[in-house]
Amino acid sequence: MITRRRGFQLLPRYLVLVPFAALFVFPFYWMVVISLGTLQSVFVFPPYLYPLGHFENYLAAVGLLPDPSTGQYLQIPWARYFLNTAIVAVSSTALVLATSVLAGYAFASMPFPGRRVIFALVLLIYMVPAEVTLVPNFIIVADLHWIDSYQAQIVPFGASVFGIFLMRQFFLGLPNELWEAAQLDGTGHLRFLWLIAAPLARPPMVTIALFHFVASWNAFLWPLIVTNTDSYRPVQVGLEAFSYADATNPVLHAAGSLMVTLPILIMFLLAQRQIVGGIAASGIRG
């Protein structure tokens, strides 16, 4: 009886949430349907609402089979694009974690002159649109001769305001008794951070890493500006090059888009609990 009553209480929520979930999932499902269809099936009306099972489209997208519409093999260096994206995403995520932990701990636990003012200035960066910084950042990167390199895609994004804020909120919630006990053992701030505070901060660190990794994986505008060759282009810019290489076949475009989207989607689905747990552990409330 209690279970049935609980079900009736949750029914209105599901009646609202399920259609919204279907609305968000449908574009991804439609991409799967197109990628497993044929060029003729794309333009059929009414459209096919189920996959036709042409998995050879993925082999054609990676150049192992000829393009059905042109009969030619596509020369797209997908392996290089994915490798470049992995290098940039992993390196920038590691840099963001390091700066977020150090800055967040400093703002939370180390008194210094102007701490509140500096932290407020850091938060004000959120008010600056990213597009406004494109030109000055490009000038700096060009002066450093970093155009068409990994460091141009890593260093400018080596710090995160969101990461600093999240870590500060977490460290503010740590019991002061931990720091007092560490002081009795002669432990300084850096050792306390490395041995005690940082291990306890794994939930928000995982959240920061996942958010930044996803953002780095999906980065397009900045890599498009600072890369000129396939040797350093990430997968999102490579996907655009793929669309130009075969501008007449939406089936292969859908297959390429699915290959680019699927890894990060799987990672996000597997890490949902860590993301929610990390934000909850930091004390942030919606």
Buried (B, 14 or more C-beta within 10 A) or exposed (E): EEEEEEEEEEEEEEEEEEEEEEEEEEEBEEBBBBBBBBBEBBEEEEEBEEBBEBEEBBEBBBBEBEBBBEEEEBEBBBEBBBEBBBBBBBBBBBBBBEBBBBBBBBBBBEEEEEEEEBBEEBEEEEEEEEEEBBEEBBEBBEEEEBBBBBBBBBBBBBBBBBBBBBBBBBBEEBEEEEBEEBEEEEBEBEEBBEEBBBEBBEBBBBBBBBBBBBBBBBBEEBBEBBBEEBEBBBBBBBBEEBBEBBEEBBBBBBBBBBBBBEBBEEEBEEBEEBBEBBBEBBEEEE
